[in-house]
Amino acid sequence: MQLNKYIYLNLLLVIIAAGCKKDDTAPSADIVYKVDIVDRTVTFTNETEGAVSYKWDFGDGETSTETSPVHTYPGKGKYVPTLYATNASGQVAEGSTVIHIAKTSPVKLNDNSFADWDAVTDNVVQPAPGETYFKQLKIDYDASYIYLYFEVNSKEANGDIYDFYLDTDNDATTGFLSGDFPGMGADVLMEGTIFGNWLDAFNHSGAQNAFSFDPTGVTEFYSLGYKAQDAGVFKFEMRISRSKLKGLAATTAFKMGIQALKTGWAALLGQIPAKTGAAIEVTFE
């Protein structure tokens, strides 16, 4: 009888001990990480706590067991990387995010130089024969902005007015048909002196043959960069925010035509492209 009691007490202790061990199970890891995207390369900075091992699924068929890996994606697109974190008890927690790999631009507006434009070799627009105002236009872009570089036969002090006609949905059946830029309908007009602290944005309304543009009221839709006077040639750079202007954030391509006019719209100084040529077209990768 005493022996049975001893066995019962030991069995009870085992049950209690087992219960205590279960209560001591470590909580699952709390998934925290940051991503930094440069072109197609993503740096994952893992700040997860409570894990003893990790597995990354980058969403493109590749994986890694590093704590904070650096991964280069095969091309542009949307990817969903997932981090699996295992704690000391074998519990697995997971956390996913969505990243967009898009084209980046070498252009920087705050470097006091035009040297970065040397790397831009696509979307370089030369003036038509006989054009005396515009000497060159370069266009680049990324997921957030459209970048423009101008060389014009003028001076900043002249206060020239610029009219930017933008076919933001790349659809000639919508927007203003001016005849100055064949093959495009202008959905958005940006107009102003640029360096005179005046550049406004308007959206087209009404019939396509009507020059009818309503003020959008948007602000901070453009930024100015470096500028320089080289003898009689004025050079400057700027960028346009794609999210601020109608249609530019969602479109896969856009068309554009630009006119320069004397202060007070006294005369047309120049146009790019020429009236006889097709509008400038830029396709987003």
BAFI-263028 format. One record per residue (C-alpha): residue number from 1; residue in three letters; chain; z, x, y. Coordinates in steps of 0.001 Angstrom, whole numbers. Each point is the difference from the previous one (the first is absolute). Layout:
BEGIN
> NUM | Ala | A | Z | X | Y
...
// end
This chain:
BEGIN
> 1 | Met | A | 0 | 0 | 0
> 2 | Gln | A | 853 | 2822 | 2381
> 3 | Leu | A | -3313 | 1663 | -818
> 4 | Asn | A | -1947 | -3134 | 821
> 5 | Lys | A | 1788 | -291 | 3319
> 6 | Tyr | A | -899 | 3604 | 807
> 7 | Ile | A | -3663 | -630 | -838
> 8 | Tyr | A | 13 | -3140 | 2190
> 9 | Leu | A | 1501 | 1863 | 2964
> 10 | Asn | A | -2519 | 2817 | -286
> 11 | Leu | A | -2855 | -2501 | -229
> 12 | Leu | A | 1289 | -1682 | 3158
> 13 | Leu | A | 117 | 3353 | 1794
> 14 | Val | A | -3588 | 698 | -1021
> 15 | Ile | A | -1093 | -3372 | 1382
> 16 | Ile | A | 1846 | 602 | 3280
> 17 | Ala | A | -1439 | 3504 | 257
> 18 | Ala | A | -3486 | -1306 | -603
> 19 | Gly | A | 493 | -2575 | 2744
> 20 | Cys | A | 1140 | 2677 | 2450
> 21 | Lys | A | -3032 | 2132 | -808
> 22 | Lys | A | -2332 | -2925 | 745
> 23 | Asp | A | 1683 | -608 | 3357
> 24 | Asp | A | -595 | 3658 | 921
> 25 | Thr | A | -3810 | -348 | -252
> 26 | Ala | A | -1628 | 1563 | 3081
> 27 | Pro | A | -1796 | -2389 | 2355
> 28 | Ser | A | -3776 | 182 | 134
> 29 | Ala | A | -1546 | 2349 | 2538
> 30 | Asp | A | -752 | -1270 | 3497
> 31 | Ile | A | -3705 | 787 | 583
> 32 | Val | A | -693 | 1583 | 3403
> 33 | Tyr | A | -2974 | 2190 | 912
> 34 | Lys | A | -2281 | 793 | 2928
> 35 | Val | A | -3733 | 653 | 99
> 36 | Asp | A | -1962 | 2237 | 2360
> 37 | Ile | A | -3797 | -314 | -118
> 38 | Val | A | -2398 | 2694 | 1201
> 39 | Asp | A | -3613 | -794 | -862
> 40 | Arg | A | 106 | -648 | -3781
> 41 | Thr | A | 3185 | 1983 | -681
> 42 | Val | A | 3337 | -1813 | -162
> 43 | Thr | A | 3419 | 1663 | 72
> 44 | Phe | A | 2673 | -2111 | -1702
> 45 | Thr | A | 3519 | 828 | 1201
> 46 | Asn | A | 2468 | -1389 | -2529
> 47 | Glu | A | 3389 | -1043 | 1417
> 48 | Thr | A | 1124 | -1992 | -3049
> 49 | Glu | A | 3649 | 357 | -1035
> 50 | Gly | A | 1612 | -494 | -3396
> 51 | Ala | A | -2914 | 1179 | -2164
> 52 | Val | A | -328 | 2922 | -2398
> 53 | Ser | A | -3769 | -130 | -555
> 54 | Tyr | A | -3111 | -1403 | 1646
> 55 | Lys | A | -3506 | -1075 | -860
> 56 | Trp | A | -2679 | -760 | 2564
> 57 | Asp | A | -3018 | -2175 | -685
> 58 | Phe | A | -2330 | 642 | 2949
> 59 | Gly | A | -2131 | -3075 | -610
> 60 | Asp | A | -3183 | 1952 | -722
> 61 | Gly | A | 681 | 852 | -3649
> 62 | Glu | A | 1967 | 3176 | 790
> 63 | Thr | A | 3761 | 515 | -491
> 64 | Ser | A | 2689 | 2587 | 751
> 65 | Thr | A | 3617 | 704 | -974
> 66 | Glu | A | 744 | 2061 | 3093
> 67 | Thr | A | 2748 | -1228 | 2306
> 68 | Ser | A | -2118 | 72 | 3175
> 69 | Pro | A | -3644 | 598 | -941
> 70 | Val | A | -3067 | 568 | 2149
> 71 | His | A | -3055 | -1870 | -1238
> 72 | Thr | A | -3641 | -1 | 1096
> 73 | Tyr | A | -1843 | -3256 | -607
> 74 | Pro | A | -3599 | 12 | -1242
> 75 | Gly | A | -1409 | -2061 | 2870
> 76 | Lys | A | 570 | -2584 | 2674
> 77 | Gly | A | 1520 | -3345 | -902
> 78 | Lys | A | 3232 | -1873 | -646
> 79 | Tyr | A | 2464 | 1391 | -2528
> 80 | Val | A | 3384 | -1186 | -1302
> 81 | Pro | A | 2209 | 2966 | -988
> 82 | Thr | A | 3156 | -768 | -2000
> 83 | Leu | A | 3125 | 2098 | -490
> 84 | Tyr | A | 2029 | -453 | -3213
> 85 | Ala | A | 3535 | 1439 | 242
> 86 | Thr | A | 2247 | 350 | -3053
> 87 | Asn | A | 3777 | 293 | 341
> 88 | Ala | A | 2487 | 1706 | -2298
> 89 | Ser | A | 399 | -3156 | -2077
> 90 | Gly | A | -3719 | -284 | -658
> 91 | Gln | A | -568 | -2906 | 2364
> 92 | Val | A | -3364 | 75 | 1761
> 93 | Ala | A | -520 | -1283 | 3530
> 94 | Glu | A | -3396 | -178 | 1647
> 95 | Gly | A | -1408 | -342 | 3508
> 96 | Ser | A | -3597 | -345 | 1200
> 97 | Thr | A | -1805 | 139 | 3318
> 98 | Val | A | -3571 | -442 | 1239
> 99 | Ile | A | -1848 | 2858 | 1670
> 100 | His | A | -3455 | 65 | 1550
> 101 | Ile | A | -2040 | 3179 | -235
> 102 | Ala | A | -2465 | -90 | 2895
> 103 | Lys | A | -2136 | 2362 | 1990
> 104 | Thr | A | 1883 | 2220 | 2419
> 105 | Ser | A | -1333 | 1513 | 3201
> 106 | Pro | A | 321 | 3592 | 1229
> 107 | Val | A | 118 | -1263 | 3585
> 108 | Lys | A | 3264 | 410 | 1908
> 109 | Leu | A | 279 | -1230 | 3569
> 110 | Asn | A | 3009 | 2150 | 919
> 111 | Asp | A | -1327 | 3483 | -793
> 112 | Asn | A | -1644 | 676 | 3392
> 113 | Ser | A | -3221 | 966 | -1723
> 114 | Phe | A | -3319 | -1335 | -1242
> 115 | Ala | A | -75 | 2513 | -2876
> 116 | Asp | A | 1050 | -2625 | -2542
> 117 | Trp | A | -3253 | -1865 | 679
> 118 | Asp | A | -1925 | 2911 | -1533
> 119 | Ala | A | 973 | -1405 | -3403
> 120 | Val | A | -1574 | -3385 | 802
> 121 | Thr | A | -3596 | 184 | -1226
> 122 | Asp | A | -653 | -3647 | -861
> 123 | Asn | A | -645 | -2687 | 2615
> 124 | Val | A | -1271 | 2450 | 2600
> 125 | Val | A | -2188 | -1931 | 2459
> 126 | Gln | A | -2564 | 1754 | 2156
> 127 | Pro | A | -1490 | -1733 | 3053
> 128 | Ala | A | -3531 | -1350 | -21
> 129 | Pro | A | -2724 | 1908 | 1840
> 130 | Gly | A | 273 | -692 | 3706
> 131 | Glu | A | 3725 | -771 | -75
> 132 | Thr | A | 1565 | 2018 | 2829
> 133 | Tyr | A | 3648 | -1141 | -23
> 134 | Phe | A | 1197 | 231 | -3599
> 135 | Lys | A | -411 | 3419 | -1600
> 136 | Gln | A | 1837 | -544 | -3281
> 137 | Leu | A | 2321 | -2409 | -1782
> 138 | Lys | A | 2038 | 699 | -3118
> 139 | Ile | A | 1893 | -2647 | -1964
> 140 | Asp | A | 2678 | 422 | -2639
> 141 | Tyr | A | 2625 | -2288 | -1494
> 142 | Asp | A | 2939 | -431 | -2320
> 143 | Ala | A | 1914 | -3025 | -1252
> 144 | Ser | A | 1592 | -613 | 3405
> 145 | Tyr | A | -2383 | 1229 | 2707
> 146 | Ile | A | -3562 | 578 | 1115
> 147 | Tyr | A | -435 | 3329 | 1832
> 148 | Leu | A | -2667 | 652 | 2645
> 149 | Tyr | A | -1165 | 3237 | 1614
> 150 | Phe | A | -2295 | -119 | 3050
> 151 | Glu | A | -2088 | 2473 | 1918
> 152 | Val | A | -1466 | -1567 | 3162
> 153 | Asn | A | -1808 | 1259 | 3081
> 154 | Ser | A | 2657 | -1114 | 2449
> 155 | Lys | A | 3464 | 712 | 1404
> 156 | Glu | A | 3326 | -1711 | -547
> 157 | Ala | A | 318 | -489 | 3771
> 158 | Asn | A | -3096 | -2236 | 0
> 159 | Gly | A | 1998 | -2797 | -1606
> 160 | Asp | A | -2878 | -1124 | -2222
> 161 | Ile | A | 403 | -3340 | -1779
> 162 | Tyr | A | -511 | -149 | -3758
> 163 | Asp | A | -966 | -3118 | -1958
> 164 | Phe | A | 598 | 274 | -3745
> 165 | Tyr | A | -1730 | -2754 | -1990
> 166 | Leu | A | 1474 | -237 | -3501
> 167 | Asp | A | -1347 | -2000 | -2921
> 168 | Thr | A | 3327 | 112 | -1791
> 169 | Asp | A | -1009 | -2111 | -3015
> 170 | Asn | A | -3406 | 1703 | -380
> 171 | Asp | A | -1645 | -3443 | 51
> 172 | Ala | A | -2850 | -652 | 2424
> 173 | Thr | A | 420 | -3771 | -420
> 174 | Thr | A | 3286 | 108 | 1922
> 175 | Gly | A | 759 | 1409 | 3440
> 176 | Phe | A | -2077 | 544 | 3133
> 177 | Leu | A | -3692 | 834 | -405
> 178 | Ser | A | -782 | 2050 | 3079
> 179 | Gly | A | -3395 | 1415 | -876
> 180 | Asp | A | 1197 | 3423 | 1163
> 181 | Phe | A | 1229 | 902 | -3481
> 182 | Pro | A | -2341 | -1417 | -2667
> 183 | Gly | A | 1442 | -1102 | -3321
> 184 | Met | A | 3555 | -706 | 1133
> 185 | Gly | A | 2075 | -2832 | 1390
> 186 | Ala | A | 2847 | 1191 | 2222
> 187 | Asp | A | 3285 | -1587 | -1051
> 188 | Val | A | 2074 | 2201 | 2309
> 189 | Leu | A | -665 | 1493 | 3433
> 190 | Met | A | 2123 | 2835 | 1359
> 191 | Glu | A | -615 | 599 | 3684
> 192 | Gly | A | 1501 | 2307 | 2591
> 193 | Thr | A | 127 | 3420 | 1591
> 194 | Ile | A | 1929 | 1562 | -2908
> 195 | Phe | A | 1614 | 2705 | 2163
> 196 | Gly | A | 731 | -2402 | 2850
> 197 | Asn | A | 2780 | -1619 | -2013
> 198 | Trp | A | -2198 | -3040 | -499
> 199 | Leu | A | -1576 | -941 | -3316
> 200 | Asp | A | 217 | -3609 | -1131
> 201 | Ala | A | -965 | -1707 | -3260
> 202 | Phe | A | -1809 | -3336 | -267
> 203 | Asn | A | -1036 | -2195 | -2940
> 204 | His | A | -3331 | -1804 | 36
> 205 | Ser | A | 22 | -3799 | 97
> 206 | Gly | A | -2686 | -2660 | 124
> 207 | Ala | A | -3691 | 253 | -841
> 208 | Gln | A | -1484 | 3301 | -1077
> 209 | Asn | A | -2359 | 91 | 2970
> 210 | Ala | A | 2861 | -542 | 2466
> 211 | Phe | A | 1754 | 2948 | 1645
> 212 | Ser | A | 3380 | -1650 | -458
> 213 | Phe | A | 3001 | 2210 | -723
> 214 | Asp | A | 3657 | -1047 | 170
> 215 | Pro | A | 2797 | 2483 | 809
> 216 | Thr | A | 2041 | 865 | -3071
> 217 | Gly | A | 3073 | 1153 | 1890
> 218 | Val | A | 583 | 2780 | -2536
> 219 | Thr | A | 1464 | 3239 | 1286
> 220 | Glu | A | 167 | 3546 | -1319
> 221 | Phe | A | -3174 | -479 | -2023
> 222 | Tyr | A | -1398 | 3367 | 1084
> 223 | Ser | A | 1309 | 3491 | 655
> 224 | Leu | A | -1499 | 2901 | 1923
> 225 | Gly | A | -44 | 3592 | -1161
> 226 | Tyr | A | -1234 | 3289 | 1346
> 227 | Lys | A | -2486 | 103 | 2875
> 228 | Ala | A | -1877 | 2855 | 1649
> 229 | Gln | A | -2650 | 532 | 2643
> 230 | Asp | A | -2613 | 2548 | -1070
> 231 | Ala | A | -2211 | 520 | 3047
> 232 | Gly | A | -1802 | -3330 | 378
> 233 | Val | A | 997 | -1286 | -3450
> 234 | Phe | A | 3163 | -2053 | -435
> 235 | Lys | A | 1483 | 70 | -3506
> 236 | Phe | A | 2749 | -2287 | -1255
> 237 | Glu | A | 1443 | -1544 | -3142
> 238 | Met | A | 1728 | -3289 | -732
> 239 | Arg | A | 1005 | -2257 | -2854
> 240 | Ile | A | 18 | -3759 | -571
> 241 | Ser | A | 2651 | -1777 | -2064
> 242 | Arg | A | -1674 | -1925 | -2825
> 243 | Ser | A | 2917 | -2422 | -351
> 244 | Lys | A | -66 | -999 | 3666
> 245 | Leu | A | -3610 | -1181 | 234
> 246 | Lys | A | -1415 | -3050 | -1739
> 247 | Gly | A | -1430 | 737 | -3434
> 248 | Leu | A | 211 | 3807 | 21
> 249 | Ala | A | 2931 | 214 | -2403
> 250 | Ala | A | -1725 | -2032 | -2715
> 251 | Thr | A | -3664 | 949 | 312
> 252 | Thr | A | -1788 | 2535 | -2176
> 253 | Ala | A | -2474 | 907 | 2758
> 254 | Phe | A | -658 | -604 | 3684
> 255 | Lys | A | -2772 | 430 | 2553
> 256 | Met | A | 309 | 1214 | 3566
> 257 | Gly | A | -1941 | 508 | 3207
> 258 | Ile | A | 1296 | 1592 | 3220
> 259 | Gln | A | -1169 | -259 | 3592
> 260 | Ala | A | 1189 | 2006 | 3013
> 261 | Leu | A | -221 | -1529 | 3480
> 262 | Lys | A | 743 | 1117 | 3531
> 263 | Thr | A | 3203 | -1175 | 1660
> 264 | Gly | A | -398 | -3632 | 1018
> 265 | Trp | A | -2741 | -479 | -2619
> 266 | Ala | A | -2457 | 1267 | 2634
> 267 | Ala | A | -2390 | 1472 | -2565
> 268 | Leu | A | -409 | 826 | -3663
> 269 | Leu | A | 582 | 3717 | -484
> 270 | Gly | A | -832 | 275 | -3672
> 271 | Gln | A | 152 | -1551 | -3439
> 272 | Ile | A | 562 | 1203 | -3546
> 273 | Pro | A | -1849 | -821 | -2156
> 274 | Ala | A | -3202 | -743 | 1928
> 275 | Lys | A | -1139 | -3602 | 455
> 276 | Thr | A | -2914 | 616 | -2309
> 277 | Gly | A | 2203 | 1316 | -2805
> 278 | Ala | A | 2352 | -1654 | -2452
> 279 | Ala | A | 3697 | -227 | 780
> 280 | Ile | A | 2320 | 2744 | -1218
> 281 | Glu | A | 1355 | -944 | -3418
> 282 | Val | A | 3071 | 1525 | -1640
> 283 | Thr | A | 1001 | -778 | -3574
> 284 | Phe | A | 3615 | 495 | -1018
> 285 | Glu | A | 522 | 1826 | -3282
// end
